[in-house]
Amino acid sequence: MNNNTIRKEIEEAVHAGERALFSLRCAQEKLNSAGNWGIFDMFGGGLFSTMIKRSKMDEAQGLMETAKSDL
């Protein structure tokens, strides 16, 4: 391998890591939001809050799968 090829592979790896990190940070935000909805749900939020909480959790799972794929 020549230096240009190695440099290109390193840059691609760094970009993949940055994309994965972004996805994980977004997943963290979704999980924090789901936690907040979960607290509301425990105090009688009902079906609506349960649906929103589950939706946030599903979105977080999708973002974590994206991060996994990036890595």
N, C-alpha and C positions, 0 to 999 in steps of 0.2 A: 504494500500500500504506500502511496505517496502522501506527502504532507497535506495536499489539498483534499484528498479523499478523507483522511483522518479528521481534518478540520471540519469538513462538511458533516461527517457523522457525529462529531461532538456537538455541533450547532443543532443538528436534528434532535439529538438526545436532550439537550438543554430546552429546546422548544417543547418537546413532548413533556418534559418535567414541569414546565411552566403551565402548560394546558392542564395537566393532571392536578397541579396545585390549585389552579383557579376553580376547577370542578369540585375539588374537595372543600374549598372555602365556601363555595355556593351551597354544597351539601350541608355544611355545618350551619349555615344560616337557615336552611330549610328545617333542620332538626331542632334548632333553637325555637323556631316558630312553632313547630309541632309540639314542642314541650310546653310552650305558652298556651296553646290551644288545649293541650292535655290537662293543664291546671284548671282552665275554664271548664272543661268537660267534667272534671271531678266535682265541681261545685254546681252541677246541674245544667251544663251547657246543652245537653241533648244531642239529637241526631245530627243537627247542622254542624256543631263543633266537632263531633266525631268524624264526620265526613271530611271536614277541612284538615283535621289533624292527620287522618290517613292519607289524604292527598299530598300533604307536605312530606310525609314519610316516604311515599312512593316516588316523589320528585327527588328526594335525597338519594334514594336507592339508585335511581337512574343516573344521577350525577356521579355516584361512586362507581357505577359500571363504566361510565365514560372515562373516569380517571384511570381505572384498571386497564381499559383498552389503550389509553394514551401511553401507559407505562409498558 
